[in-house]
Amino acid sequence: MTVPRPAAEGRLDSRPASTPTGVPLPAGVHRLTLGPGAEALVAVPAGDVGPRPLLVFFHGAGGSAEQSLRAVGEAAAARGALVLAPTSVDRTWDLIAGGLGRDVAVLDAALDEVGARAEVSRAAVGGFSDGASYALSLGLANGDLFDAVLAF
């Protein structure tokens, strides 16, 4: 039996399902509905539908999901990868602003949404500047989910 860990420890509960149950995400950029103050975009490349790699990418301080997609979206799409780009709830990621919590919960909800609507073959986490620090922290805390950590 797995004991759930609180967001304060950086553990994510969401894991991609072997068979998504929701309506598949078509190619393009989609804004996920995650609740008040929570924002994330998912970019789905064109091409055959099937298992795809997922890159979760975190922006730097003062950044946004749109900036993350501009940084990695084209390269990821060329490789057939999904990109999940959340926006931090505050000016930067919760870990850097005082402790893990709200941003981890938003990411968990975003991963649930993506996993319900797209078949994920493997996952990596990455980021730029403050987002790189965040990717390192969450990547290590969730090594059973992320196959790679990319820190820029």
C-alpha positions, 0 to 999 in steps of 0.5 A: 500500500502506498502512503500519500505524501503531502505536497510540502514534501514535493511528492506528486500523486499523479501518474499517467494511466495506461489507457486514458479515459478522457476525450483525447487532446487534439494537436495544438495548445490547450489551456487546462482548467485547474481552478482559480489562480492555477494556470497550465498549458499543454502543447500537443504535436501534430501527427499520429495519436499514440503514446508520446513522451511528456516534458514538464517545463518550468519558467524562470522567476516572473515568467509564464507558461507561454514563455516556457512553450516559446522556449521548448515547444518547437523542439519538443513538437519536432520530436513528437513530445507533449509539453506541459507548461504550468505558470507559478501561482506567485512570482516564482515557484513555491519552493523558492518563495518559502516552501513546497505546496500550492504549485505542487498541487497545481502540477499534480492536477495538471498531470492528472488532466494530461494523463486522462486525455493523452497516452504518455510513454515516459516523462521528463521535467525541466526548467530555466533559472528558478524553474531549473531549481524547481525541476531538480527538486521535483525531479529528484523527489519523483524519480519514479515518475520522471526519467530525466531532469533538464536544468537550464 
